[in-house]
Amino acid sequence: MTKRYRAFTRLAQVYDLKGHDRFSIRMVEYTFRLLKKFHFRPERILDLCCGTGTAAVLFAEQGYEVTGLDASREMLAVAKEKAAEKKVKINLVRARLPEFNIRESRNRLRQFDLVTSYFDSLNYILKEEELLDTFRGVAEHLRPGGLFIFDMNTARALQFLWGDKIYAGIRPGIAWIWESLYFNQVRQADLRATCFVKKGKLWEMFEEIHTEKAYVNSVIKSGLRSAGFEILGFYDCFKFEKPDRKSNRIAVVARKREKP
C-alpha cells in the first residue's frame, strides 16, 4: 500500500535530488539583477517558504543576515544541514502563512530590508484573503522602503504545464511520477507526486498531494497596494518585460511605502 504524506514532508529528503534546487539558484541570480536595477542594497533578508534552504544559504554566503521561514519541519531540517555543510549561519523559523511573527523582542517584530518568496510558494495559498493577509504580514516585517520580491505561477502554467498531465523521470536513487489535474472554475491544480526512493536493494514508494491556485494580476496588485506596497516591477519571470497571455510565471518587485 502506498503511503501518503502531507506536502513537503517525505519529499524534503529527495527535493534537491530531483533538481528543484536549481530553480532557487536561478531566482537568486535574478534577484541580484533586480536589486541592481533598483539600486537597492539589503543587509537583512527574510526568505519566506525557504524550503531546503538553497536560496537562504546562497544569500548567507554573500554576507547577508538571513532568516528562513517554512511550515515544513522536514524541509527546515534539510536547510539546517545544508547551512552547517556550507558553514554559514541562518536563523530558521517554523511558521505557516499567513500567520507568522518573527520577533526582535517581546513587543517588536523583526524588521528586514528584503523579503523573498520563490518557486510559486505563494500559489499554495488557496484563499484570496489569506494571500492578502500574507502581503500584510510581509509589510509588517519590512522596514519602510524595503523590497518584497516573489514569483508565482500563472493560470496558464497550471492549466497547460500542470493540468491533465503525467510526467515521469529517474535519477540515481530516485524515480517519480507526477500526475496533475486543473480545475478551471477555481483556477486550481492538484498534483499527485509519487516517488520511489532506493533503500539498499529495495525501493520505497510514497505519495504527496500538492495544490496550487492561480491569481489574476489585478488581485495581486490590489492586494499589495492595500498592504502598503508600491509596485516597482511586474515581470515575465527571469526577464524585465511585462507578462503576457503566454507567460507561465510572473515575478513581482514591490516596495513598502515610506511612512508619511
KEGUDREN-128067 format. One record per residue: residue in three letters; x, y, z of N, C-alpha, C in turn. Coordinates in steps of 0.02 Angstrom, whole numbers, plus 50000, padded with zeros to 5 digits. Last residue first. Layout:
<sites>
AlaXYZXYZXYZ
...
</sites>
This chain:
<sites>
Pro502315292050311502215299150297502565303450349
Lys503485278950276502995281850321502935289350307
Glu503595272150111503895275750168503345278550212
Arg502945256450062502935263650060503245266650122
Lys503915243150008503485245750062503525253350062
Arg503875238149840504235241849892503735244349945
Ala504015223549741503595228549774503995231749830
Val504125214149601504545218149646504105223649675
Val503755198149540503505204549564504015207749610
Ala503575187549402504005189749457503785196749476
Ile502595173849340502725180949348503215181949405
Arg502495161249217502705163149285502825170649286
Asn502075159749090501925154349137502085156149209
Ser501375169948966501825169449023501605163949071
Lys500505172448866500905166448860501385165448918
Arg499935184548890499505178648896499895172148892
Asp501325192448977500765192448930500375185948937
Pro502265203249086501985196749068501425197649016
Lys503545214749032502885213549062502635206649042
Glu505285210849059504725212649016504065211149051
Phe506445206249106506245212849128505685215549083
Lys506465188949164506545194249114506405200949146
Phe506135180049259506815179749233506955184849178
Cys504385181149224504935179249268505585177849230
Asp503755195649170503805188749149504455186149181
Tyr503435206949310503795204349252503605197249233
Phe503295221549377502845215849369503055212549304
Gly503995233049493504065228949433503595222949434
Leu503515240849596504065243349555504135239549490
Ile502105245449680502375240249636502905243349590
Glu502055248949851502025251649784502375246549739
Phe501095242949992501645242549944501515246849883
Gly500075241150084500565246450095501165246350049
Ala499065232550059499515230750114500055235950127
Ser498505237649946498125238350008498535236550069
Arg499495233849854499385240949868499005241949934
Leu499345219849855499975222949876499865230249895
Gly498035218849806498205216249872498845219249898
Ser498155223949678497735227549726497885225249798
Lys499025214049622499215221149626498815224949678
Ile498285202249635498955202749664499145210049674
Val497155205549561497085203749632497755204449667
Ser497685207549433497365213149468497275211849542
Asn498145194949394498625200249410498315205949449
Val497305181249473497355186149419497815191849442
Tyr498115166749536497755172949549497845177649490
Ala498005149149554498245154949516497805160949531
Lys498475137349676497945141649649498265147549613
Glu498935120149702499095127149691498505130849661
Thr499295106149799498775110149767498995117349762
His499935089749809500085096949810499535100549771
Ile500145075149898499675078949857499835086349865
Glu501315061749890501105068049920500625071449871
Glu501805044749922501435049849884501335056149926
Phe503105032149902502665036549942502345041749897
Met504075017349910503605021449872503195025749920
Glu505725011149904505165013249945504725018149905
Trp506554997249840506315003949826505715005449870
Leu508054987949888507334988849878507174996149862
Lys509344986949920509144983349860508404984349844
Gly509415002549991509784996349982509604993049917
Lys508165010749935508395009150002508755002350000
Lys507685023149824508055016949832508315016349903
Val506055028949808506725030349834507075023849849
Phe504855035649711505155029249727505885030649747
Cys503365045549723504095044849721504305037849741
Thr502105054849656502275048049678503025047149669
Ala501105068049679501815066449670501955059649699
Arg499785075049607499955069249647500675067249630
Leu499155091049609499715086949585499815081149633
Asp497855101349555498085096349603498625092149571
Ala497535118449530497795112149503498015107749561
Gln496305131249503496735127249545496955120949509
Arg495245139649463495935141249445496435137649490
Val493955136149477494275138749537495015140549525
Gln493655132049347493195136549382493515139749444
Asn494675122849308494645129549280494215134449321
Phe495755112949376495045114449385494935121749368
Tyr496875100449319496725107649326495975108649329
Leu497945087849384497295089649356497175097149368
Ser499375076849367499045083049387498385084149351
Glu500685066949423500035066849390499635072949413
Trp502305061549412501905067449429501255067049389
Ile503365049749474502815050649427502395056549453
Trp505115045749492504505049249511503995049249454
Ala506565039249577506135039549518505475042649539
Ile508225038649639507545041249643507205040949576
Gly509525034149620509235033449686508515035849692
Pro509865044549487510165039649533509825039749602
Arg508225047449416508915049449429509215044449477
Ile506835048849310507255044749353507955047749357
Gly505095052949281505815053949275506195049449322
Ala503575058749209503955053649244504695054949233
Tyr501985066549209502695066949197503035061349237
Ile500445069749142500825064749179501555065449159
Lys499095081649153499735079349126500025073849171
Asp498065090549188497925084449149498555081749115
Gly499055104849216498395101949205498375095849161
Trp500375110249217500155105549268499555101449244
Leu500435117049097501035113549120500865108449174
Phe499135122049076499485118749021500135115149042
Gln498625126849200498195123549152498585119349101
Leu499685132749267499315127349300498885123449251
Ala500075142149170500535136949192500165131149224
Arg498925150149162499155146549102499625140849122
Ala498885156049285498375151149269498575146949208
Thr500625156749342500015159549313499505154049301
Asn501565155749492501325152649431500705156349407
Met502615168949554502005164949558501865161749490
Asp503925176049655503665173549592503035169549605
Phe504515191249736504235184449736504025182549665
Ile505125203049846505225200049780504965192949782
Phe505005217849926504705211249926504755208549855
Leu506065229850009505795226649950505525219649964
Gly505865244950111506115238250097505755234950039
Gly505265256750143505725256850087506005250050069
Pro505205252550314504965257050261505485257550205
Arg505575234950336505685241950354505385246350299
Leu504425221550353504885225450311504975232450340
His503445215450424504135213250437504645216950395
Glu502275220650374502425221750445503145219950462
Ala502305215550245502385222850256502575224250328
Val502015202150271502665204050243502805211350256
Gly500705203450317501225200950361501915202650337
Arg500085207750200500095212150258500635210050307
Phe500265196350121500555202750100500605207550159
Thr499465187650197500185186450191500545192750169
Asp498215193050177498495193150245499245191850244
Leu498095190050042498135197150062498405197750133
Leu498015176150053498555179150014498645186450035
Glu496845175250126497475173050158498075175550119
Glu495925179650033496015183550094496665181650130
Glu495995169349937496215176049921496355180149984
Lys496645153449973496105158349985496375165349974
Leu497755145549956497165144049915496575148849925
Ile499415145849936498895149249974498265149049932
Tyr500255141149842499985136149888499465139249935
Asn500775151949779500205148649746499895143249791
Leu501885155249850501275158849867500665155949831
Ser502865147349788502645145749856501985149049874
Asp503485147749663502745147749668502485145849737
Phe504875149949695504615143549669503865142749683
Tyr505075161149837505225158249772504825151949758
Ser505135176349912504755170049913504785167149843
Thr505945188350019505895184649956505425178649966
Val506215204350081505855198050091505775194750023
Leu507395215450146507155211850087506795205550109
Asp507615220850269507685225250211507375222150149
Phe506565218050414507025215850362507055221050306
Gln506285217650589506225221250526506765219050477
Arg505365208750708506005209750674505875212950606
Leu504185217050813504335212350759505015213950729
Arg504115219150987504335221950923504485216450873
Asn503945214551115503465219451090503635222151020
Arg504995205551136504305203651154503795208251121
Ser506005207250989505915207251061505185205551074
Glu505925203050862506575205650885506585205650961
Arg504995189350798505075194850845505795196550860
Ile503955185450674504655184650692504845190550735
Asn502505177850643502765183450682503485181950703
Phe501225173050533501915172350555502135178750590
Glu499955167050447500085169250516500815167850534
Pro499605162150324499825169150327500025171450397
Leu501065151650335500745157650309499985156750312
Arg501795144850480501365143750422501045150350400
Ala503465141650536502825145250540502445144150476
Arg505025140250602504455136250577503815140050589
Val506535147550553505915148350591505365144050560
Leu508265149450566507715145750536507105145950582
Asn509565159450524509045158750575508435155450543
Ile511125153650476510455155550454509975154550513
Lys512815154350440512315155050493511655157450463
Val513815141850358513505148450361512965148450414
Lys514415129850314514705133750369514465141050367
Lys513885120950230514195126850198514515131550249
Glu513385111950323513875109650274514245115550242
Ala512455120150388513025117550425513575115250378
Ala511535122250285511895127950313512515125650351
Lys511075109050270511415112450215511825118350239
Glu510455106650392511025102550372511425106050318
Lys509415116050382509905116450437510535112650420
Ala508715111150272509025117750268509555118650323
Val508235099250326508715098950270509075105650264
Ala507375104750420507925100450442508455099750388
Leu506455111350340506915115350382507495111150407
Met505785100450287506165104750242506665108950282
Glu505185095550406505655091350368506075095550320
Arg504315105350445504875103650489505405099750451
Ser503625117450346503815110450348504425109250392
Ala503445130950336502965127250377503175119950388
Asp504825142450354504455137350317503985133650364
Leu506045154950333505415152950365505065147750322
Gly507645160850370507235156750326506625154250363
Thr508615175250374508125171250410507725167350359
Val510255181850364509695178350332509265174550382
Glu511305194250320510995191350380510325188350358
Tyr512495191350188511875194150214511665190650278
Gly513605185650128513705190050185513085193250213
Gln513455176250034513635182950010513685188050066
Glu513005165650106513695165250080513935171950053
Ala511685169550124512145169650181512875169450158
Phe511175167049995511195173850022511695174450079
Leu511335153049992511685157349943511725164549966
Val510475149450096511195148050102511585152450053
Ala509245153350043509485156250105510235155350114
Ala509145145049930509205152349922509485155549984
Thr509085132149996509575133749943509685141249936
Gly508205127250093508695132350111509195134250057
Thr507155119050070507775115950091508355120850099
Gly506005131850108506115125050086506765122150114
Cys505595144750135506295143750114506445136650092
Cys504485153350150504415146750118505095144650091
Leu505395168550135504775165150153504715158550115
Asp506805174750193506595170550138505985166550160
Leu507365190450234506905185150255506685181350194
Ile508905198850264508435195750216508015190450251
Arg509815213450284509455208250321508895205550276
Glu510325221750187510785218650235510455212650269
Pro510175227350015509915224950079510475222250124
Arg510205239449909510705235449943510445233250011
Phe509655244249749509465242649818509985237949848
His509405248449617509915251649658509775250549733
Phe508615241549532508275246449575508745249649627
Lys509535233449469509105237749429508795243249471
Lys510055226249576510485230949540510065235849501
Leu508945218549607509215223249657509665228449625
Leu508855210949490508325215649508508565220749559
Arg510025203549500509935207949442509395213149457
Phe509745196449615510305201049615510265205949556
Thr508675188749566508565193749619509125198749622
Tyr509325180249478508845185149451508715190649503
Glu510035172549571510395176449520509955181949492
Val508935167049638509405171349675509805175649626
Met508365159649535507995165249564508445169849604
Arg509335149749510509155154649458508805160749487
Ile509265143149634509895146249612509755151449559
Ser507965138349630508145143449681508795146949662
Phe508105128949528507665134749519507835140249568
Arg508945119449583509195123549527508765129649515
Asp508235112049673508675117349700508925121949644
His507605101949605507225108049619507665113749644
Gly508185089749580508425095449543508055101949556
Lys507975078549651507565079249591507755085449550
Leu508775081149759508985075849713508595076249647
Asp508035090449829508615092849791508865087549742
Tyr507025081549878506865087749843507445090049800
Val507105070949959507305069849889507215076149847
Gln506675074950083507295071150079507545070050007
Ala505445081150059506015085150081506675081550071
Leu504455072050038504785074849979505405078849997
Arg503925069650163504405064850135504785067750075
Thr503375084050160503615080150217504145075250191
Phe502725091550061503385093550084503585090350151
Ala501055087750102501535090850056502165092950092
Arg500825072650198500685079650185501225082450138
Tyr500805056350116501035061150166500805068150148
Arg500395039350098500275046250077500455050950133
Lys501065024150043500985028750099500915035850073
Thr500295010949956500685017149952500545021650012
Met500424994050000500005000050000500445006250000
</sites>
